[in-house]
Amino acid sequence: LRQSASLTLAKFMALSLNYTRKNRAILADILEKSKDSIIRSNAIISFGDLLVRFPNEMEHFTGKIFGCLMDDNFLVKNNALIVLTRLILADMIKPKGHISKIAQLVTDDHLSISSSARLFFTELGKKNNVYIYNYLPDIISNLSGQNGMNETKFQDMIKFLFELLEKTRNTESLVAKLCHRFSNTT
């Protein structure tokens, strides 16, 4: 009953902007607080549909979908990754400070999730290699150090991302950005 109710809510939201405005917080609460992984998984897909249909109304809630990338449930994590990668590659949303959550999945224990994350960065690099240059300092800052990833996984992820970079003048800019960030850390 809960699964059907949450799907019905999302379908009604896709039909009406006013209904979406009134109920988007409820859908966000369902995504965040539901104990049922199928309901959370369906809510992620619904959020993706609503972001395409009403981008200005739903943009504020994209952080909730990025949060699902760290979910313990495989289905929830996988659906979040698929929805987010499609939205980012279609330029529907910008990953801003959340790109490191996708980068972390490059070394995920589930092969399908790590493959999807690698494919995302490969496609992002094909689309515009400058994106990877711009995102790398944030990824390194967020995932290194005491609060970051396991060192071996971190090295594997960084090695993969650096292999996607082309040798251009942007490399000097990347080194300058990294050096600037290193000077601001202890």
C-alpha positions, 0 to 999 in steps of 0.5 A: 500500500505504501509503495502504491501510495508513493508512486501515485503521489509521484505520478500526480506530481508529474501532472501538475506544477501546483501539486508538485509545489505542495508535495515536493517536501513530502516526496523528499521525506519519503526518499530520506526516511522510508525504511522500505528500499523499494519505496526509496528506489521508486522515489529516486526515479520519480525525482529524476522524472520531476527534475526533467519536468519541473527543473526549477521547482525540484532543483533544491532537492538534488542533494537528497538524491546525491545522499542516496549514493551512500545508501546501504541498499544496492538498488537504492544506490544503483538507481541514484547513480543511474538517475544522477548520471543521466541528469548530469550528462544531459545538463539538467543538473550540475553536481556542484560539491557532490561529484566526489560521491560519484567518484567514490563509487568508482571503487565500489565493491559492487562491480555494476556500480563501479562500472557505471561510475567509471562509464559516467566519468568516461562519458563526461570526459568525452563530452568535455574534458574540462569538466574533469579538470574542474572537478578533480580538486573538489574530488581530491579535497573531499575524499583525501585525508582523515575523513576520506576514503581508504587510501588504496581505493583513493589511489585507484580512483585518482589513477582512473580519473587521471587516465581520462585527462588529456595532456593540455594546457589545462594540466598546468591550471590543475596543478596550480589549483591543487597547490593552492588547496594544499597550501590551505590545509594542515 
